[in-house]
Each structure stands twice: as structure tokens, then as C-alpha cells.
Amino acid sequence: MKESYHICFTSHNEVMFRDPEDHGMFLNLMALRAFSMDTEVLVDAQMSTHVHLGIFSGNPQLFAASLRMSYSKYFNRKYDRKGRMGEKYTFQLRIEGHVHQMVLQNYVIRNGLHHAASATALGYPYCCARDLFSEDIGLNTDKPARMSKEDMYSQLPRHAEFPDHYQMNEQGFFTRQSFMEIRRAEQYYGSPRNYLYQINRLTDDSWTRDQMDEGTGTPVTIYNIEQADEKSVAQMLKNESGRYYNRSHLQDLDVCRLIDGDLLSSFGATSVYHLTDSQKKSLEQRLRYEYHLPEAQIARCLVMPR
């Protein structure tokens, strides 16, 4: 029997997405796994070092393992890398009530905001925030392109199978509207107005009280969603205001684009995984002194031990 789960897998020491194509291919693979494993994906957020999903599944661990394995194969082939992507452990939390589900969706959708990757939840492009109530709110969502089934298959791994209602955009990636359970996710908010209120409201004790009043399971909080230390969670809660987002700050995707597109050529390399330790050290110094980037960001973008 399918039940509701939050799943999250992480890669703290190495970025999971080095360019927008990686985000798109993750969507494609997620869509294929959702179909083949009879799993409903309601909400998602693809961050630089981790992925959050809200799903209905009969086997969430197997779905997560299969999705991560297929993405690791894609990433390894593209960047000439070896091994599993990220930490071995996949976090899993069963969601039991209506309010619990809405709070979970809020935290997933607001992940870009929590990590200061956007000024609002709707401003982060690599999550489903813009797809819920898109017509009512007046957002420009991912538009499907006119593609034949043969053209769509050409964008996917060999032997891929998907239903006729799946659609791709012009970049060759499945649209969330076509394969995710967007309408089901919307039902937990009830109306577009309430959706906008919930994703813009600051976290407070009332979220926990509302879940406890429902009487179904342990309340969903930012602590059990993020699995982070108190200092990190405190900063995420500050980020909810949007005041800590800096448009000029280079995100991990920007740094990877700088490394892969401009800096690798000076060493005659085509992948960061081809660099020697001394070459990485040279790039680390350049990124630190010319671009004033923090050590942790440089380390994960250059795949260097900290």
C-alpha cells in the first residue's frame, strides 16, 4: 500500500549538479522511475548538495536508491567520474496527516529560500514552487514542446518507458506538470491564496501545534526535514525573511560553470575529475583570492577534501 514519505539524499562534500542540464536530467530520471515503480511525486527541490522529495510510494527506499543509482550513472558518464553519488544513507520520514503533509510540502518548496539561493520560494527555479496553482497565480511555467515520441526517446537512456501524457520542454526535459502529482499537492492547500500565504509565512510554534492537534504522528519540523545542526537550522530560519539573499553572490552552479567553462582549459582538462591535487590547489587559490569564495564552496565544487 502506498504511503506518504519525505525522502532526502545528500552529497555534502561534492556538488550533485554542475549545470542546468544536470538538473533537467535528474527530472527525466525521476519521471522514469516514478512511472516504472508506481510512485507519485508531489513536490521536489533539487539543491546543490541534496535533494528533497515528497512522494506516495509502497517502497520509498527502493525508489530513492534506484533514482540515485541512475543519476550517478549519468553523472559519472558525463564527467568521467566513478562511484556512488553522495552519502550512502537516504533519510526517510513517513508523513501521516493532512497538516503534516502541507507542512512537509512547505519545507520542501521553500528549500531554495532556506539556503539563501533565492529571495522567495517562487524565485528558486529547481523546485516545483512555480508549478502549483500556476494558472491562478499567473506564473510562466515550463511549457511543453511539440515533440514526437521518437524525439523524446532520443533524450533518454536506452530502454526507457513512459506513458503518453508525459511531455517535454524545448530543452528535452519532462515538465513537472506532466508527470508529477501537482493537483494532489495543491489539494493540501485548498486555494491559491492559502498556498501563497503558507509558502511566505515564517516558521513558528503554531505549525507544530496545528500538527499536534491533528493527532497523527510526530510533527514535521525544519529540524527533522533538514537533519542539520542547530547553527545551520538557525541560519535557515533567518533566511526565510529573504533579506539574506544576495543576487551578486555566486551560487554553486555559477562556480561550477566558471570552473568547467573557463578555468579547466588552462590545464587542458575537460572535467574537474581529471585534475591532479596540485592543479586543484592552484584553482582553489585563484577562486579564493580573485573571486573571494568561501572555502567550503570551493571544496565541494572542486571535489577537494576539507
CORDASUL-V672541 format. One record per helix or strand of 3 or more residues. SS is the DSSP state (helix for helix, strand for strand). FROM is the first residue (numbers start at 1). TO is the last residue. Records with the same first field share a line. If there is no record, write none. Layout:
SS->FROM-TO + FROM-TO
//
This chain:
strand->3-10 + 40-46 + 50-57 + 90-95
helix->20-36 + 60-79 + 98-109 + 111-114 + 121-123 + 129-131 + 134-137 + 149-153 + 176-179 + 182-187 + 192-200 + 205-214 + 222-226 + 230-239 + 252-267 + 272-274 + 277-291 + 295-302
//
